[in-house]
Amino acid sequence: MRPAVSDYIDAALSRAHLSFSIEEYRVVAGGPLDGMTVGDLLARGIFTLAVVRGPGEYDAHPPSERRLQAGEELILSAGRDTLRSLVEEHRPAT
């Protein structure tokens, strides 16, 4: 139905020369994302496509002031390096 959108996402996710990425992150109680806002992530160049509250329950395009809560799953989009740094920041210390 939307071939340009489908082609772009397919290319972005499968070709190394494109740096676009979509990832899923869980907000952990007391973790660095717990209590952040969608705007906090956007300021870092990370777009929150949706907040998953539970099975089949999505907040698509949440507003900037939306505060993230433990237990929620985030569908995020950003450059691969930006998302990689988010993962590294939120990895537990060993």
Secondary structure by P-SEA (a helix, b strand, c coil): ccaaaaaaaaaaaccccccccccccccccccccccccaaaaaaacccccbbbcccccccccccccccccccbbbbccccaaaaaaaaaaacccc
